[in-house]
Amino acid sequence: MARPNRSRDKVLVAAAELAAERGVSATTVDEIAARAGVAKGSVYYSFPSKEAIFESLIDEAIARVSGRIRDAREDAEPGAALDAVARAMLEGLEANPHVAKVVVGELFRTDRPWRATLAGHRAVLLDELGAALAGDGRPASGLDAAARLGALIMVGFERLAFSPDRTIDECVAAVVSGAPGTAAR
């Protein structure tokens, strides 16, 4: 069994923190190495370029989210798939807020080398949301799934940034059913 590459993991954490603070373009490899507490050579041992760092960060993050929501959908009680998927996605966002901020910030950038990777993962997320909608007997077009994805992203960041007193249950209700009383305070 191969040893885990702890320097690689530290680099990804540092890259996410820095990019969440100031953006991908303004983050340098020197800053990533310093924040990670590793030599610059260690960064380049694990990643050939800054672009490769962020492509890996985005690729791994969205793969985790896709797996999390797929598992939630598959394990959900009949009629509760969207609720389970929304909860899983919001909990994932909360568990990794720096990474989530980077991914969301890059989601609609068309000038990045990881655009194709991101587009492929976005399609998987939309398919999972569409399957959850269909499983609950709701409209399940690509646009319906995209609307739920947008709502999940906005409600999740609203909770993290402006309404930390909101519960995940309130946020799920707002996304799933638009329940009254869940608007931002």
MODELLER restraints for C-alpha pairs under 7 A, 6 or more apart:
rsr = mdl.restraints
at = mdl.atoms
rsr.add(forms.Gaussian(group=physical.xy_distance, feature=features.Distance(at['CA:7:A'], at['CA:38:A']), mean=6.79, stdev=0.5))
rsr.add(forms.Gaussian(group=physical.xy_distance, feature=features.Distance(at['CA:7:A'], at['CA:42:A']), mean=6.85, stdev=0.5))
rsr.add(forms.Gaussian(group=physical.xy_distance, feature=features.Distance(at['CA:8:A'], at['CA:46:A']), mean=5.84, stdev=0.5))
rsr.add(forms.Gaussian(group=physical.xy_distance, feature=features.Distance(at['CA:10:A'], at['CA:36:A']), mean=5.14, stdev=0.5))
rsr.add(forms.Gaussian(group=physical.xy_distance, feature=features.Distance(at['CA:11:A'], at['CA:32:A']), mean=6.34, stdev=0.5))
rsr.add(forms.Gaussian(group=physical.xy_distance, feature=features.Distance(at['CA:11:A'], at['CA:33:A']), mean=6.65, stdev=0.5))
rsr.add(forms.Gaussian(group=physical.xy_distance, feature=features.Distance(at['CA:11:A'], at['CA:36:A']), mean=5.34, stdev=0.5))
rsr.add(forms.Gaussian(group=physical.xy_distance, feature=features.Distance(at['CA:11:A'], at['CA:43:A']), mean=6.66, stdev=0.5))
rsr.add(forms.Gaussian(group=physical.xy_distance, feature=features.Distance(at['CA:12:A'], at['CA:53:A']), mean=6.80, stdev=0.5))
rsr.add(forms.Gaussian(group=physical.xy_distance, feature=features.Distance(at['CA:12:A'], at['CA:57:A']), mean=6.12, stdev=0.5))
rsr.add(forms.Gaussian(group=physical.xy_distance, feature=features.Distance(at['CA:14:A'], at['CA:32:A']), mean=5.55, stdev=0.5))
rsr.add(forms.Gaussian(group=physical.xy_distance, feature=features.Distance(at['CA:14:A'], at['CA:35:A']), mean=5.55, stdev=0.5))
rsr.add(forms.Gaussian(group=physical.xy_distance, feature=features.Distance(at['CA:14:A'], at['CA:36:A']), mean=5.23, stdev=0.5))
rsr.add(forms.Gaussian(group=physical.xy_distance, feature=features.Distance(at['CA:15:A'], at['CA:32:A']), mean=5.48, stdev=0.5))
rsr.add(forms.Gaussian(group=physical.xy_distance, feature=features.Distance(at['CA:16:A'], at['CA:98:A']), mean=5.48, stdev=0.5))
rsr.add(forms.Gaussian(group=physical.xy_distance, feature=features.Distance(at['CA:16:A'], at['CA:99:A']), mean=5.20, stdev=0.5))
rsr.add(forms.Gaussian(group=physical.xy_distance, feature=features.Distance(at['CA:16:A'], at['CA:102:A']), mean=6.56, stdev=0.5))
rsr.add(forms.Gaussian(group=physical.xy_distance, feature=features.Distance(at['CA:17:A'], at['CA:98:A']), mean=5.44, stdev=0.5))
rsr.add(forms.Gaussian(group=physical.xy_distance, feature=features.Distance(at['CA:18:A'], at['CA:27:A']), mean=6.32, stdev=0.5))
rsr.add(forms.Gaussian(group=physical.xy_distance, feature=features.Distance(at['CA:19:A'], at['CA:27:A']), mean=6.01, stdev=0.5))
rsr.add(forms.Gaussian(group=physical.xy_distance, feature=features.Distance(at['CA:19:A'], at['CA:102:A']), mean=6.30, stdev=0.5))
rsr.add(forms.Gaussian(group=physical.xy_distance, feature=features.Distance(at['CA:20:A'], at['CA:98:A']), mean=5.32, stdev=0.5))
rsr.add(forms.Gaussian(group=physical.xy_distance, feature=features.Distance(at['CA:20:A'], at['CA:101:A']), mean=5.75, stdev=0.5))
rsr.add(forms.Gaussian(group=physical.xy_distance, feature=features.Distance(at['CA:20:A'], at['CA:102:A']), mean=5.59, stdev=0.5))
rsr.add(forms.Gaussian(group=physical.xy_distance, feature=features.Distance(at['CA:29:A'], at['CA:50:A']), mean=6.17, stdev=0.5))
rsr.add(forms.Gaussian(group=physical.xy_distance, feature=features.Distance(at['CA:30:A'], at['CA:40:A']), mean=6.38, stdev=0.5))
rsr.add(forms.Gaussian(group=physical.xy_distance, feature=features.Distance(at['CA:33:A'], at['CA:39:A']), mean=5.90, stdev=0.5))
rsr.add(forms.Gaussian(group=physical.xy_distance, feature=features.Distance(at['CA:33:A'], at['CA:40:A']), mean=5.34, stdev=0.5))
rsr.add(forms.Gaussian(group=physical.xy_distance, feature=features.Distance(at['CA:33:A'], at['CA:43:A']), mean=6.45, stdev=0.5))
rsr.add(forms.Gaussian(group=physical.xy_distance, feature=features.Distance(at['CA:47:A'], at['CA:53:A']), mean=5.92, stdev=0.5))
rsr.add(forms.Gaussian(group=physical.xy_distance, feature=features.Distance(at['CA:55:A'], at['CA:114:A']), mean=5.37, stdev=0.5))
rsr.add(forms.Gaussian(group=physical.xy_distance, feature=features.Distance(at['CA:58:A'], at['CA:103:A']), mean=5.90, stdev=0.5))
rsr.add(forms.Gaussian(group=physical.xy_distance, feature=features.Distance(at['CA:59:A'], at['CA:117:A']), mean=6.71, stdev=0.5))
rsr.add(forms.Gaussian(group=physical.xy_distance, feature=features.Distance(at['CA:62:A'], at['CA:121:A']), mean=6.25, stdev=0.5))
rsr.add(forms.Gaussian(group=physical.xy_distance, feature=features.Distance(at['CA:65:A'], at['CA:89:A']), mean=6.60, stdev=0.5))
rsr.add(forms.Gaussian(group=physical.xy_distance, feature=features.Distance(at['CA:65:A'], at['CA:92:A']), mean=6.71, stdev=0.5))
rsr.add(forms.Gaussian(group=physical.xy_distance, feature=features.Distance(at['CA:66:A'], at['CA:124:A']), mean=6.86, stdev=0.5))
rsr.add(forms.Gaussian(group=physical.xy_distance, feature=features.Distance(at['CA:66:A'], at['CA:125:A']), mean=5.80, stdev=0.5))
rsr.add(forms.Gaussian(group=physical.xy_distance, feature=features.Distance(at['CA:68:A'], at['CA:88:A']), mean=6.29, stdev=0.5))
rsr.add(forms.Gaussian(group=physical.xy_distance, feature=features.Distance(at['CA:69:A'], at['CA:85:A']), mean=5.00, stdev=0.5))
rsr.add(forms.Gaussian(group=physical.xy_distance, feature=features.Distance(at['CA:69:A'], at['CA:88:A']), mean=5.74, stdev=0.5))
rsr.add(forms.Gaussian(group=physical.xy_distance, feature=features.Distance(at['CA:69:A'], at['CA:89:A']), mean=6.34, stdev=0.5))
rsr.add(forms.Gaussian(group=physical.xy_distance, feature=features.Distance(at['CA:70:A'], at['CA:128:A']), mean=6.23, stdev=0.5))
rsr.add(forms.Gaussian(group=physical.xy_distance, feature=features.Distance(at['CA:72:A'], at['CA:84:A']), mean=5.46, stdev=0.5))
rsr.add(forms.Gaussian(group=physical.xy_distance, feature=features.Distance(at['CA:72:A'], at['CA:85:A']), mean=5.52, stdev=0.5))
rsr.add(forms.Gaussian(group=physical.xy_distance, feature=features.Distance(at['CA:72:A'], at['CA:88:A']), mean=6.46, stdev=0.5))
rsr.add(forms.Gaussian(group=physical.xy_distance, feature=features.Distance(at['CA:73:A'], at['CA:81:A']), mean=4.94, stdev=0.5))
rsr.add(forms.Gaussian(group=physical.xy_distance, feature=features.Distance(at['CA:73:A'], at['CA:84:A']), mean=6.16, stdev=0.5))
rsr.add(forms.Gaussian(group=physical.xy_distance, feature=features.Distance(at['CA:73:A'], at['CA:85:A']), mean=5.70, stdev=0.5))
rsr.add(forms.Gaussian(group=physical.xy_distance, feature=features.Distance(at['CA:73:A'], at['CA:132:A']), mean=6.11, stdev=0.5))
rsr.add(forms.Gaussian(group=physical.xy_distance, feature=features.Distance(at['CA:76:A'], at['CA:84:A']), mean=6.11, stdev=0.5))
rsr.add(forms.Gaussian(group=physical.xy_distance, feature=features.Distance(at['CA:79:A'], at['CA:135:A']), mean=6.58, stdev=0.5))
rsr.add(forms.Gaussian(group=physical.xy_distance, feature=features.Distance(at['CA:79:A'], at['CA:136:A']), mean=4.40, stdev=0.5))
rsr.add(forms.Gaussian(group=physical.xy_distance, feature=features.Distance(at['CA:80:A'], at['CA:136:A']), mean=6.43, stdev=0.5))
rsr.add(forms.Gaussian(group=physical.xy_distance, feature=features.Distance(at['CA:81:A'], at['CA:132:A']), mean=4.93, stdev=0.5))
rsr.add(forms.Gaussian(group=physical.xy_distance, feature=features.Distance(at['CA:81:A'], at['CA:135:A']), mean=6.52, stdev=0.5))
rsr.add(forms.Gaussian(group=physical.xy_distance, feature=features.Distance(at['CA:81:A'], at['CA:136:A']), mean=6.24, stdev=0.5))
rsr.add(forms.Gaussian(group=physical.xy_distance, feature=features.Distance(at['CA:82:A'], at['CA:132:A']), mean=4.98, stdev=0.5))
rsr.add(forms.Gaussian(group=physical.xy_distance, feature=features.Distance(at['CA:82:A'], at['CA:133:A']), mean=5.90, stdev=0.5))
rsr.add(forms.Gaussian(group=physical.xy_distance, feature=features.Distance(at['CA:82:A'], at['CA:136:A']), mean=6.93, stdev=0.5))
rsr.add(forms.Gaussian(group=physical.xy_distance, feature=features.Distance(at['CA:82:A'], at['CA:176:A']), mean=6.65, stdev=0.5))
rsr.add(forms.Gaussian(group=physical.xy_distance, feature=features.Distance(at['CA:83:A'], at['CA:172:A']), mean=6.41, stdev=0.5))
rsr.add(forms.Gaussian(group=physical.xy_distance, feature=features.Distance(at['CA:83:A'], at['CA:176:A']), mean=6.21, stdev=0.5))
rsr.add(forms.Gaussian(group=physical.xy_distance, feature=features.Distance(at['CA:86:A'], at['CA:152:A']), mean=6.78, stdev=0.5))
rsr.add(forms.Gaussian(group=physical.xy_distance, feature=features.Distance(at['CA:86:A'], at['CA:172:A']), mean=5.86, stdev=0.5))
rsr.add(forms.Gaussian(group=physical.xy_distance, feature=features.Distance(at['CA:87:A'], at['CA:168:A']), mean=6.94, stdev=0.5))
rsr.add(forms.Gaussian(group=physical.xy_distance, feature=features.Distance(at['CA:87:A'], at['CA:172:A']), mean=6.02, stdev=0.5))
rsr.add(forms.Gaussian(group=physical.xy_distance, feature=features.Distance(at['CA:90:A'], at['CA:152:A']), mean=6.97, stdev=0.5))
rsr.add(forms.Gaussian(group=physical.xy_distance, feature=features.Distance(at['CA:90:A'], at['CA:156:A']), mean=5.73, stdev=0.5))
rsr.add(forms.Gaussian(group=physical.xy_distance, feature=features.Distance(at['CA:93:A'], at['CA:100:A']), mean=5.74, stdev=0.5))
rsr.add(forms.Gaussian(group=physical.xy_distance, feature=features.Distance(at['CA:93:A'], at['CA:156:A']), mean=6.87, stdev=0.5))
rsr.add(forms.Gaussian(group=physical.xy_distance, feature=features.Distance(at['CA:107:A'], at['CA:118:A']), mean=6.89, stdev=0.5))
rsr.add(forms.Gaussian(group=physical.xy_distance, feature=features.Distance(at['CA:126:A'], at['CA:142:A']), mean=6.82, stdev=0.5))
rsr.add(forms.Gaussian(group=physical.xy_distance, feature=features.Distance(at['CA:126:A'], at['CA:145:A']), mean=5.47, stdev=0.5))
rsr.add(forms.Gaussian(group=physical.xy_distance, feature=features.Distance(at['CA:126:A'], at['CA:146:A']), mean=6.30, stdev=0.5))
rsr.add(forms.Gaussian(group=physical.xy_distance, feature=features.Distance(at['CA:129:A'], at['CA:145:A']), mean=5.37, stdev=0.5))
rsr.add(forms.Gaussian(group=physical.xy_distance, feature=features.Distance(at['CA:130:A'], at['CA:140:A']), mean=4.86, stdev=0.5))
rsr.add(forms.Gaussian(group=physical.xy_distance, feature=features.Distance(at['CA:130:A'], at['CA:141:A']), mean=6.66, stdev=0.5))
rsr.add(forms.Gaussian(group=physical.xy_distance, feature=features.Distance(at['CA:130:A'], at['CA:142:A']), mean=6.83, stdev=0.5))
rsr.add(forms.Gaussian(group=physical.xy_distance, feature=features.Distance(at['CA:130:A'], at['CA:145:A']), mean=5.13, stdev=0.5))
rsr.add(forms.Gaussian(group=physical.xy_distance, feature=features.Distance(at['CA:133:A'], at['CA:139:A']), mean=6.38, stdev=0.5))
rsr.add(forms.Gaussian(group=physical.xy_distance, feature=features.Distance(at['CA:133:A'], at['CA:140:A']), mean=5.35, stdev=0.5))
rsr.add(forms.Gaussian(group=physical.xy_distance, feature=features.Distance(at['CA:134:A'], at['CA:140:A']), mean=5.31, stdev=0.5))
rsr.add(forms.Gaussian(group=physical.xy_distance, feature=features.Distance(at['CA:148:A'], at['CA:175:A']), mean=6.84, stdev=0.5))
rsr.add(forms.Gaussian(group=physical.xy_distance, feature=features.Distance(at['CA:151:A'], at['CA:175:A']), mean=6.05, stdev=0.5))
rsr.add(forms.Gaussian(group=physical.xy_distance, feature=features.Distance(at['CA:152:A'], at['CA:175:A']), mean=6.39, stdev=0.5))
rsr.add(forms.Gaussian(group=physical.xy_distance, feature=features.Distance(at['CA:155:A'], at['CA:171:A']), mean=6.33, stdev=0.5))
rsr.add(forms.Gaussian(group=physical.xy_distance, feature=features.Distance(at['CA:159:A'], at['CA:166:A']), mean=6.21, stdev=0.5))
rsr.add(forms.Gaussian(group=physical.xy_distance, feature=features.Distance(at['CA:163:A'], at['CA:184:A']), mean=6.85, stdev=0.5))
rsr.add(forms.Gaussian(group=physical.xy_distance, feature=features.Distance(at['CA:170:A'], at['CA:182:A']), mean=5.96, stdev=0.5))
rsr.add(forms.Gaussian(group=physical.xy_distance, feature=features.Distance(at['CA:173:A'], at['CA:179:A']), mean=5.75, stdev=0.5))
rsr.add(forms.Gaussian(group=physical.xy_distance, feature=features.Distance(at['CA:174:A'], at['CA:182:A']), mean=5.66, stdev=0.5))
